Amino acid sequence: MGKKVMVLANFYARQGEEKRLEPILYQLMEESRKENGCLTFEFFQNMENSGRYSFVEEWDNEENFSAHLAAPHLAEAKKLMSGLLMQEQEVYTCISADQDAAAL
């Protein structure tokens, strides 16, 4: 089946662009949740900085996560976000550790 994939993606809105960015991120979440292998896809707004948003994602395996990265709705969201972000989004991707590694 493969290893699970966990993703944390951070987005930083340009000042004043929060209300334009939020619906794009929300739609991306909704479309991604429909994808094969998506176990979790949550959308959060930072409590201290209202212009910072995060996705927390869990995918059942690397193959389905790779398919997500090639999904048309992801490419469209990236295009729509152009100019709304202060910087390139930060994406941290991890795979589940083998149980054998815990025994070392």
Contacts in CASP RR format, 6 or more apart in sequence:
PFRMAT RR
TARGET T0000
AUTHOR 0000-0000-0000
METHOD contacts of the structure
MODEL  1
MGKKVMVLANFYARQGEEKRLEPILYQLMEESRKENGCLTFEFFQNMENS
GRYSFVEEWDNEENFSAHLAAPHLAEAKKLMSGLLMQEQEVYTCISADQD
AAAL
1 60 0 8 1.000
1 61 0 8 1.000
2 61 0 8 1.000
2 62 0 8 1.000
2 63 0 8 1.000
3 61 0 8 1.000
3 62 0 8 1.000
3 95 0 8 1.000
3 96 0 8 1.000
3 98 0 8 1.000
4 39 0 8 1.000
4 58 0 8 1.000
4 59 0 8 1.000
4 60 0 8 1.000
4 61 0 8 1.000
4 95 0 8 1.000
4 96 0 8 1.000
5 57 0 8 1.000
5 58 0 8 1.000
5 59 0 8 1.000
5 61 0 8 1.000
5 62 0 8 1.000
5 65 0 8 1.000
5 93 0 8 1.000
5 94 0 8 1.000
5 95 0 8 1.000
5 96 0 8 1.000
6 56 0 8 1.000
6 57 0 8 1.000
6 58 0 8 1.000
6 59 0 8 1.000
6 93 0 8 1.000
6 94 0 8 1.000
6 95 0 8 1.000
6 96 0 8 1.000
7 55 0 8 1.000
7 56 0 8 1.000
7 57 0 8 1.000
7 58 0 8 1.000
7 59 0 8 1.000
7 65 0 8 1.000
7 91 0 8 1.000
7 92 0 8 1.000
7 93 0 8 1.000
7 94 0 8 1.000
8 54 0 8 1.000
8 55 0 8 1.000
8 56 0 8 1.000
8 57 0 8 1.000
8 91 0 8 1.000
8 92 0 8 1.000
9 54 0 8 1.000
9 55 0 8 1.000
9 57 0 8 1.000
9 89 0 8 1.000
9 90 0 8 1.000
9 91 0 8 1.000
9 92 0 8 1.000
10 52 0 8 1.000
10 53 0 8 1.000
10 54 0 8 1.000
10 89 0 8 1.000
10 90 0 8 1.000
10 91 0 8 1.000
11 21 0 8 1.000
11 25 0 8 1.000
11 52 0 8 1.000
11 53 0 8 1.000
11 54 0 8 1.000
11 55 0 8 1.000
11 81 0 8 1.000
11 85 0 8 1.000
11 89 0 8 1.000
12 51 0 8 1.000
12 52 0 8 1.000
12 85 0 8 1.000
12 86 0 8 1.000
12 87 0 8 1.000
12 89 0 8 1.000
13 21 0 8 1.000
13 51 0 8 1.000
13 52 0 8 1.000
13 53 0 8 1.000
13 84 0 8 1.000
13 85 0 8 1.000
13 86 0 8 1.000
14 83 0 8 1.000
14 84 0 8 1.000
14 85 0 8 1.000
14 86 0 8 1.000
15 86 0 8 1.000
17 83 0 8 1.000
17 84 0 8 1.000
17 85 0 8 1.000
18 50 0 8 1.000
18 51 0 8 1.000
20 84 0 8 1.000
21 51 0 8 1.000
21 53 0 8 1.000
21 81 0 8 1.000
21 84 0 8 1.000
21 85 0 8 1.000
22 45 0 8 1.000
22 53 0 8 1.000
24 77 0 8 1.000
24 80 0 8 1.000
24 81 0 8 1.000
24 84 0 8 1.000
25 43 0 8 1.000
25 53 0 8 1.000
25 55 0 8 1.000
25 77 0 8 1.000
26 43 0 8 1.000
27 73 0 8 1.000
27 77 0 8 1.000
28 55 0 8 1.000
28 73 0 8 1.000
28 74 0 8 1.000
28 77 0 8 1.000
29 41 0 8 1.000
29 42 0 8 1.000
29 43 0 8 1.000
29 55 0 8 1.000
31 71 0 8 1.000
31 73 0 8 1.000
32 38 0 8 1.000
32 41 0 8 1.000
32 57 0 8 1.000
32 68 0 8 1.000
32 71 0 8 1.000
32 73 0 8 1.000
32 74 0 8 1.000
33 41 0 8 1.000
35 64 0 8 1.000
35 67 0 8 1.000
35 68 0 8 1.000
35 71 0 8 1.000
36 64 0 8 1.000
36 67 0 8 1.000
37 59 0 8 1.000
37 60 0 8 1.000
37 61 0 8 1.000
37 64 0 8 1.000
38 57 0 8 1.000
38 58 0 8 1.000
38 59 0 8 1.000
38 60 0 8 1.000
38 64 0 8 1.000
38 68 0 8 1.000
39 58 0 8 1.000
39 59 0 8 1.000
39 60 0 8 1.000
40 56 0 8 1.000
40 57 0 8 1.000
40 58 0 8 1.000
41 55 0 8 1.000
41 56 0 8 1.000
41 57 0 8 1.000
41 58 0 8 1.000
42 55 0 8 1.000
42 56 0 8 1.000
42 57 0 8 1.000
43 53 0 8 1.000
43 54 0 8 1.000
43 55 0 8 1.000
44 53 0 8 1.000
44 54 0 8 1.000
44 55 0 8 1.000
44 56 0 8 1.000
45 51 0 8 1.000
45 52 0 8 1.000
45 53 0 8 1.000
46 52 0 8 1.000
46 53 0 8 1.000
46 54 0 8 1.000
59 65 0 8 1.000
59 68 0 8 1.000
62 95 0 8 1.000
65 93 0 8 1.000
68 74 0 8 1.000
END
